[in-house]
Amino acid sequence: MPSQQDVLHSVFVTGLKNAHGVEHQALGLIDRQLDHLANYPEVADMLRQHRGETEQQIQRLEEILSGFNESPSALKDLGLSLSGNMAALAHVFAPDEILKNSFANFAFENFEAAAYKSLITLADAGSFVSATPLLQTSLREEQAMAAWIDENNASLTMKYVERRAAGETASH
């Protein structure tokens, strides 16, 4: 029977690999959206900034995994990256693409924040102390992005309505 420490270690490493895959999914989501934001430069700017943060989050996760002599799951990364691309493409033809993507982004950022909170709990419980500050940095970035999306929801919605009412391209 495995010890609690063994289980903590196993669950933590699996969680790190899952988070790595999710961050690759995030890159796919961001990249597909950036191609469709000509009328929403403020959203594009924020997504570009968060894309850089996401790349750093991937590096942090790889650093932590390396400390356990583990590597990310290429298959998981590929699968989640493809699903991220498919999710973003699903909204391309919707007349309210910008709104649907914004809602999905808000949910996704909160999902990522929850995953980082869980990883921090595991790191603390397992005394994997070198991982905690790296995970906390990523958590703060995810929470900041979710907050930005939340704070800009009303203005984005109204900009969409105003563009539609003016007969302009409003979806992206």
C-alpha positions in Angstrom: 0.0 0.0 0.0 1.5 3.4 -1.0 2.2 6.0 1.6 0.4 9.3 1.7 3.6 11.0 0.6 3.8 8.6 -2.4 0.2 9.4 -3.4 0.9 13.2 -3.0 3.9 12.9 -5.2 2.0 10.9 -7.9 -1.0 13.2 -7.9 1.2 16.3 -7.9 3.2 15.1 -10.9 0.1 14.0 -12.8 -1.5 17.5 -12.0 1.7 19.2 -13.3 1.5 17.2 -16.6 -2.2 18.0 -16.9 -1.6 21.7 -16.3 1.1 21.7 -18.9 -1.3 20.2 -21.4 -4.0 22.8 -20.4 -1.5 25.6 -21.0 -0.8 24.3 -24.5 -4.6 24.3 -25.0 -4.6 27.9 -23.9 -2.0 28.8 -26.5 -4.3 27.2 -29.2 -7.3 29.1 -28.0 -5.4 32.4 -27.9 -3.8 32.0 -31.3 -7.1 31.2 -33.0 -8.7 34.2 -31.4 -5.9 36.6 -32.3 -6.7 36.0 -36.0 -10.2 37.4 -35.4 -9.9 40.5 -33.3 -9.4 43.4 -35.8 -12.3 45.3 -34.3 -11.4 44.6 -30.6 -7.7 45.8 -30.3 -8.0 46.0 -26.5 -8.9 42.3 -26.3 -6.1 41.4 -28.8 -3.6 43.3 -26.7 -4.6 41.6 -23.5 -4.5 38.1 -25.2 -1.1 38.8 -26.6 0.2 39.8 -23.1 -1.4 36.7 -21.6 0.0 34.5 -24.4 3.5 35.6 -23.2 2.5 34.7 -19.6 1.2 31.3 -20.8 4.5 30.6 -22.4 6.2 31.4 -19.1 3.7 29.2 -17.2 4.7 26.3 -19.5 8.3 27.0 -18.7 7.6 27.0 -15.0 5.7 23.7 -15.1 8.6 22.2 -17.1 11.1 23.5 -14.5 9.0 21.9 -11.7 8.6 18.6 -13.6 12.4 18.6 -14.3 13.0 18.8 -10.5 11.1 15.5 -10.2 13.0 13.9 -13.2 9.7 14.0 -15.1 8.8 15.5 -18.4 5.5 16.7 -19.8 3.2 14.3 -21.8 3.6 15.1 -25.5 0.5 13.2 -26.3 -1.6 15.1 -23.7 -0.1 18.4 -24.9 -1.0 17.6 -28.5 -4.5 16.4 -27.6 -5.4 19.4 -25.5 -3.8 21.8 -28.0 -6.0 20.4 -30.8 -9.1 20.6 -28.6 -8.2 24.2 -27.9 -8.0 25.0 -31.6 -11.3 23.2 -32.3 -13.0 25.1 -29.4 -11.9 28.4 -30.8 -12.8 27.5 -34.4 -16.3 26.5 -33.2 -17.1 30.1 -32.6 -15.6 31.6 -35.8 -18.9 31.6 -37.8 -21.1 32.7 -34.9 -22.3 36.3 -35.3 -21.5 36.9 -31.7 -18.1 35.2 -31.8 -16.4 37.9 -29.7 -18.9 37.4 -26.9 -18.8 33.6 -26.9 -15.0 33.6 -26.9 -15.0 36.1 -24.0 -17.4 33.9 -22.0 -15.2 30.8 -22.8 -12.0 32.6 -21.9 -13.5 33.7 -18.5 -14.4 30.1 -17.8 -11.1 28.8 -19.0 -9.1 31.2 -16.9 -11.0 30.3 -13.8 -10.5 26.6 -14.6 -6.7 27.2 -14.8 -6.8 29.2 -11.5 -8.5 26.3 -9.8 -5.9 23.9 -11.1 -3.1 26.0 -9.8 -4.8 26.3 -6.4 -5.0 22.5 -6.3 -1.3 22.2 -7.3 -0.3 24.7 -4.6 -2.3 22.6 -2.0 -0.5 19.5 -3.1 2.9 21.2 -3.1 2.4 22.5 0.4 1.1 19.1 1.7 3.9 17.2 0.0 6.6 19.7 1.1 7.5 20.4 -2.5 8.5 23.9 -1.4 10.5 24.9 -4.5 7.3 24.5 -6.6 5.0 26.8 -4.6 6.3 30.2 -5.6 6.3 29.3 -9.3 2.8 28.0 -9.1 1.7 31.1 -7.1 3.0 33.3 -9.9 1.0 31.4 -12.5 -2.1 31.5 -10.3 -1.8 35.3 -10.0 -1.5 35.6 -13.8 -4.6 33.5 -14.4 -6.6 35.3 -11.7 -5.5 38.7 -13.2 -6.6 37.6 -16.7 -10.0 36.3 -15.4 -10.5 39.6 -13.5 -9.7 41.6 -16.7 -12.2 39.6 -18.7 -14.8 40.1 -16.0 -14.2 43.8 -15.6 -14.4 44.3 -19.4 -17.5 42.1 -20.0 -20.0 45.0 -20.0 -18.0 47.3 -22.2 -17.2 44.5 -24.7 -20.9 43.5 -24.8 -21.9 47.1 -25.5 -19.2 47.6 -28.1 -20.5 44.5 -29.9 -24.1 45.8 -29.8 -23.0 49.3 -31.0 -21.1 47.8 -34.0 -24.1 45.6 -34.9 -26.5 48.5 -34.7 -24.2 50.6 -36.9 -24.2 47.7 -39.5 -20.5 47.1 -39.0 -18.7 43.8 -38.5 -19.3 43.0 -34.9 -18.3 39.4 -34.5 -14.6 40.0 -34.5 
